[in-house]
Every structure is written in structure tokens, then in C-alpha cells.
Amino acid sequence: MTLTEGKIGKIYTVSSLNLDQAIMRRLEALGLTRGTDVKILNRNRQGSVILMVRGSRLALGRKITETIQIEEAD
């Protein structure tokens, strides 16, 4: 499932990021890497998602969230 399809309040693990290299490097610098646990805090109708990543809030647009694959955390 993609990050866009995740439910608010649930914790997920990032399984893959299929992005442009520049965007991927930026997200890695912010702590969003493969294997990282993320909690979805909020989402708006246009597809933007607000996440909790390693203790920091991060807002991502729809085009980016549609390319990040997640799975439910154990």
C-alpha cells in the first residue's frame, strides 16, 4: 500500500521509496528511509499527508506520498 492509502493514527514501516534521486536524498536527510516507522497524523483532501518521523513532523505532497510504499508495523 502507498502512504496515501494509510489510515490516520496508525503506525507503518516504509518498505520502499520510488522517487527521483534528489528528492530521495532530501527525504533521507530528514530521516525518512527504508525501514523507518512513521505515524500518519493528518491528511487533507488534495492528498497531502502529515507524518511523525523520528520525533519530527513532516508534511509531504500527493505526488511524493503516492510513490512511498508502506506496510503495517508490528
ABEGO torsion letter per residue (X at the ends): XBAAABBBGBBBBBABBBBBAAAAAAAAAAGBBBGBBBBBABBBAAGBBBBBBGGBBBBBBAAAAAABBBBBBX
